[in-house]
Amino acid sequence: MISIVMPVKNAAPFLEECIDSIINQSYIDWELIAVNDHSSDESFDLISDYAKEDGRIKVFNNKGSGIIEALRMAFSKSQGQYISRMDADDIMPTNKLEILLMHLTSQKAPSVCIGKVEYFSEHDLGEGYQKYAQWLNDLTIQNRNFLEIYKECVVPSPNWLMRKIDFIKIGAFDSEFYPEDYDLCFRMRAGQLNICGVNQVTHLWRDHKSRASRNDENYKDNQFLSLKLHYFLKLDYQRSKQLVLWGAGKKGKKLAKKLIKQDIPFKWISNNVKKQGIKIYDQLLFAVTEIKQDEEVQVIIAVATRDSKNDILRTLDSLNLNDYNFFC
């Protein structure tokens, strides 16, 4: 059985379409555990009506507060051998569970199975959302998700399937870090889970103005940077190498402040000649020429534009440096 955990908060306008897409799955051995996170609309009543008609659907009120507490409660009620997550405003293609389970059970090693995603919306989708989905899908079909984990969340939160035993080993929903889906990505990687990418769309992401990722403070950019740096220092930082921070824009400055606060020594470089040779936060900024060929360095790159990224990659290649991560 697959246990689907679903936090719910003021999702009434979308719930019927969401739950119907689960009920209509080609794979029928599932349970949906929905936890109402103090909704002020009729979300709880809507799910309760479904639960009366289908014994596979269970609904509870969150005893705590927030998505993490809702997910913990849902997981504590789960009884399946497999675990997945759903968002209350999204839609499952009819064969989602069947496809993910088929591919996951073909893997002998501890694995997480991921399908492609597709955005839909009642209004025009921004170019950024479409590029993000394309980037995710390209990584997924190549099983390369973890290789670009410091750029952005590389596993879409409602589009993965794992064996429960493997999920427990990586800490389930025990972590306190937000964004909780991105934190889970890092724990999947730290737990050395194998990526099993599926070249089919298995999740439909609904974009709307009230979506949590647009409005909740836990999903603001500063939270992402804090999470990235936390796991970089925990998983990849090598004190034997010189740490280089590349970029002195908004994100570069935020990362610099965090490194300084944690007493992590680093060399700060910038392509902007106006910033080279000056001090920011009492930290001198250098030109890129300060990095020498074959020098033992680790590079954190906080530069966002595509042209700049391409220039940086060419520079790193010319210097024969391969220990780097893009943080945006």
Summary of the structure (lengths in Angstrom):
residues: 328
radius of gyration: 21.5
end to end distance: 38.0
largest distance: 69.4
contacts: 1023
relative contact order: 0.11
helix: 40%
strand: 23%
